[in-house]
Amino acid sequence: MTLSRCAPIVLFLLSYLPTIPAQTSILGFTPASAARETAVETKFKSIPTPDQERRQHRIFTAEPHIAGSKRNNELAEYIRDEWKKQGLEDIIIRRYDVYGTNPKSASLEMIAPMHYQAVLREAPLDADPDSKNPAISGAWLGMSISGEITAPVVYAHSGNPEDYDLLRKNGITVKGKIVLVRYSNPYSYRGFKALTAQREGAAAILIYSDPAEDGYKKGKVDPDGPWGPEYKIQRGAITYDFMVPGDPLTPGWASVPGAKRIPIDQAMSAPKIMALPLSWHDAKPLLENMDGPLAPDSWQGGLPIPYHLGGERVKVHLKIEMENGTQPYYVVEGRIRGAKLPDEWIVLGNHRDAWVFGGVDPSSGTASMMELTRALGQLTKQGMRPRRTIIVCSWDGEEVGLTGSTEWGEQFASELRAKAVAYINVDEATSGPNFHGQAVASLAPMLVETSRSLQDPSGKSLYEAWKATVAREKEEGKQSGQMNDSGVANETLADTRIGSGSDHTVFLNFVGMPVIGLQFDGDYGVYHSAYDDFYWMNHFGDPGYRYHTLMSQLWGVTALRLANADLLPFDFASYAANIRQFVDELAAKNKTVILSGVAGSRSEAATESKDLVSSLDLAGVLKAIDTFEAAGKRLNESLTHTLTGPIDPKVALTLNHGMMQVERNWLNPDGIPGRPWFKHILYGARFTYAHLELPGLTEAVEAQDWPTAKQQAEILQRALENNTKLLDELRSHLTN
Ligand SMILES: [Zn+2]
């Protein structure tokens, strides 16, 4: 049971309010500015209310609103109109004509050894009126191709490459067959499963939700609990956006009118396989009729049947008709113009499109955004306009391929590189009470500091609640052997390992902006299904809308600190320490990477290696990290001293613009090898969406491609040296 459902306990704790100590100093602020900022934040935090969060959430979850649909476009107009009333400025709806995806029809029929017609729809729940809405789509996966085939079915576990190796060992090929795989827990992007099946020569892929992962094996199912019921279908796109996100026809440039478009058969991110999601209700008849060897223990699932590898006996007829083609997506953009520094931007964003109602994903975030903008508008009307400009965007087509944010980011890339301080993403605001804050390492300290000034519904500060969540998760990780220390230091609170899978991607990996991601989560088994709706949120996710409210407060306060700081609260010493950790981990995982001159780290395998060429020495990189860290520490000290008194605005401008440049300097214009769109050399994502640190270097090491690895190490070393020079140059503007 989660705390959010213990209403009496929470009410009891709330009677001890307030427990947040007043903050006397704030990173990046002089004492006088910090006092002003505290007053602004106190006012800001008093505006969002649970009732308004709930009201907004109901509006966004009233009807299905997939990207490109009439309803989703009406919601774009609704946001525009609300923002006007709230007092946002320069509101504009931007249109991108992109390659979109829509289902037309799908059928799946088992024709041997017996007949079974798959339902491919979600059963309505009596307790949940929205689940009876006739506009709910059936089973479909975005960017599947159309087709029709009759073929045997093979069970391929999670559909990862090693799963096909095991099938091969058992003499089972999937060429021309249909693979049945399950959504795996931990999460791995379904597009990677589709690409893997395509590479293996499968004719189609069926991806089902096993009750072991998010159904009855986890606990009570909807409508009695938060987990997925028998007919739950996890929709989703299979776009290969890990190669290049956004419109597949405009890789690297915006889909504005008149833009050049490549043919779909040349589009790297467009799948070339039929794909369909299944509920476990529809997967069970296939699984229980399969022949072939018994699947290994780790492949057995939550259904009360033995899982076999299959391959011959079960034959199905699958037909999928899609309507994929160019259609308009709409990004809504609004802003509060900065009073002093209108050309320095803090960008905030949340996607609007949902697979169905989007109770958690994304409408919890959209509701929080609407309350955030209402509060920002009120502050401005009361004369508390931020110093820098705050831009807020409602993205479209995130679910299809991070499409709206990618097109917008590509369109304004050069302006963003000149003006943007940071991007703060909220996708799913709330599926439970556990806070997860993500940030590039230079912003991690300011995010941790910000969490101290917010009140968690549990009665603790958000900071204390966050610490408790991280400690608990570390403890759980320890049990499964992933963690070896249980202390939660402030430096390890924020997650600084940033993969893909949401709208921050273009800003971090293409534009080179520092990013922050905010989310509360909990037990959530209805992801991307029709059951992710208003009922679910009101019974399980956030019944009192208190975490929605807290998200509006947190998101807004974080934005206000970046918008109002005298000197931007970047901590580059912290960045250096993180990069060193990334390098150490790379060396620990790959014995061919040596860190010469570092006691005890020269690995046996490398020194014993007969072929001296097949190793990589990162001593130069480590030295560059040390000097970057020293420069970061020196700058921190100078900035702290400078912030004790008033600051010359010209000096502040030079410093702030210089500090904004640091993140851009992590970009390699050529991108990471094989994926030129992804330009950041510290952060990337694997094809599974999982975070991938030092992506170019790591992938080269893993492939034992030593010339490329050496080249990537040199690129990293040069970037570190450039940023060291930049920090020292900035410090020279300060007198202390
Ligand atoms: Zn989402």
Boltz pocket constraint, residues with backbone or C-beta under 6 A from the ligand:
constraints:
  - pocket:
      binder: B
      contacts: [[A, 351], [A, 353], [A, 361], [A, 362], [A, 398], [A, 427], [A, 428], [A, 501]]
      max_distance: 6.0
